[in-house]
Amino acid sequence: MAVKTGPDPSSVRIAGPWRHRDVSANGIRLHLAECGQGPLVMLAHGFPEFWWSWRHQLVGLAEAGFRVVAVDLRGYGDSDKPPRGYDLWTLAGDLAGLVRALGERRATVVGHDWGGLVAWTLAALHPRLVHSLVVLNAPHPLALRHASWADPRGQGWAGRHAMGFQLPMLPERSLRADGAARVERILRAWAGPDWPAAVEFDEVVRRNRDAMLIPGVAHCALEYFRWAVRSQARTDGQRFAAAVARPVDMPVLQLHGAEDPSMLERTARASARWVVADRYQYRALPTAGHFPHQEAAPATTALIADFLTG
């Protein structure tokens, strides 16, 4: 059997005005980058990225007076890649364990894409650990589930990649082929019109392609999608839907790149149903696509900082 080769996981420990560390939480080792001092803000990335997608917010929120950590989620970057645990129950448990392992009672949790779905779940299942919630281009899990079948020509079509990821082995090969060229195609396709021409975009592409080539990452990243789709007809999926159905009662800021073709704005706005009414704020970034924390970094950081300090 051929041995899979690729970059060493430690290659994601990119130098910067932050410090890298490993933390044991929920039975696994999680890698994170940390910056600043103050109340804890925890940043959870999405697909097909890793902790480095939060580099702008790590520095900006630290300068605003917060202790900021950006974590490699289970299966990504230099975090552990166990054979199972890619369901939202377990992923939320990872972040819950991380808050405790960092010696904090509560945290503001900021999540993008899959990190946002995990953040919604953490707020529902472990509300005492979450001071406030910020989600970027991540509808509430039940809003996304409903829209995927109730809006087949809209969100259903926009999320068709999730169905393609249900096949065995072939999606992994597709993600890794030609030096993870598909990662670049995803970044370009899901971005707003301006970001691919930005000076930093080539570096973003290079680093995310390299991170996807780390052994095990492609498979683990796809397992998130496989649980999400397959669980809907299973008992664990029904139990999960019931567990997260109660509206969260904490301040919630939902940010959304209005040009996102993969998570539609109308799907995101439907998330308000799962937040106590006077606790919910929604802000659209008109020219950003699926990655507003990178595409419109100064505006995104300012909105988060204003929310946290206001």
Summary of the structure (lengths in Angstrom):
residues: 310
radius of gyration: 17.7
end to end distance: 56.8
largest distance: 57.4
contacts: 1103
relative contact order: 0.16
helix: 52%
strand: 17%
